[in-house]
Amino acid sequence: MTGAFGAVMERLAAGESPRAAARALGIPLDLAETAAAEGERLGLVIRASAACGTCTPGGSPVCAGCPLAR
């Protein structure tokens, strides 16, 4: 991936939030949030709040609908 979308995806995959990615890349927050939403729609990243117990400590130990288990 290239351009702003690819750069935001790399930052999100490394665990950054869209806000942190926007700040680090010097792009508008709404552009980073839009890229994050599109990446989520495409299945490239998941929202941290959507992560299940396998992804977040102290959560449910199993998630049958986990996109990472597929």
C-alpha positions in Angstrom: 0.0 0.0 0.0 1.2 3.5 -0.8 0.2 7.0 0.1 -1.6 8.3 3.1 -3.9 5.2 3.3 -1.0 2.8 3.4 0.9 5.0 5.9 -2.2 5.1 8.2 -2.7 1.3 7.9 1.0 0.7 8.9 0.5 2.9 12.0 -2.8 1.3 13.0 -1.2 -2.2 12.5 1.5 -1.1 14.9 -1.1 -0.3 17.5 -1.5 3.5 17.1 -4.8 5.2 17.2 -6.0 7.3 14.2 -5.3 10.4 16.2 -1.7 9.3 16.9 -1.2 8.3 13.3 -2.5 11.7 12.0 -0.2 13.5 14.4 2.9 11.4 13.4 2.1 11.6 9.7 1.2 15.3 9.7 -2.2 14.7 8.1 -5.7 15.9 9.1 -7.4 13.7 11.8 -10.5 13.2 9.6 -8.3 11.7 6.8 -6.8 9.3 9.3 -10.2 8.4 10.7 -11.6 7.8 7.2 -8.6 5.6 6.3 -9.1 3.7 9.5 -12.8 3.2 8.8 -12.1 2.0 5.3 -9.3 -0.3 6.5 -11.8 -1.8 9.0 -14.4 -2.2 6.3 -11.9 -4.1 4.2 -10.8 -6.3 7.1 -7.3 -4.9 7.2 -7.6 -3.7 10.8 -10.1 -4.0 13.7 -11.1 -1.3 16.2 -9.5 -1.8 19.6 -13.0 -1.7 21.2 -14.0 -4.6 18.9 -11.2 -6.8 20.1 -12.2 -9.9 22.0 -10.6 -11.7 25.0 -7.9 -13.2 22.8 -6.7 -9.8 21.9 -7.2 -7.9 25.1 -6.1 -9.0 28.5 -8.9 -9.6 31.0 -11.6 -10.1 28.4 -13.5 -13.2 27.3 -11.2 -16.1 26.6 -12.9 -17.1 23.4 -14.6 -15.2 20.6 -16.4 -17.4 18.0 -16.8 -14.5 15.6 -13.2 -13.3 15.7 -11.9 -12.1 12.3 -8.4 -13.0 13.4 -9.3 -16.7 13.9 -10.4 -17.2 10.3 
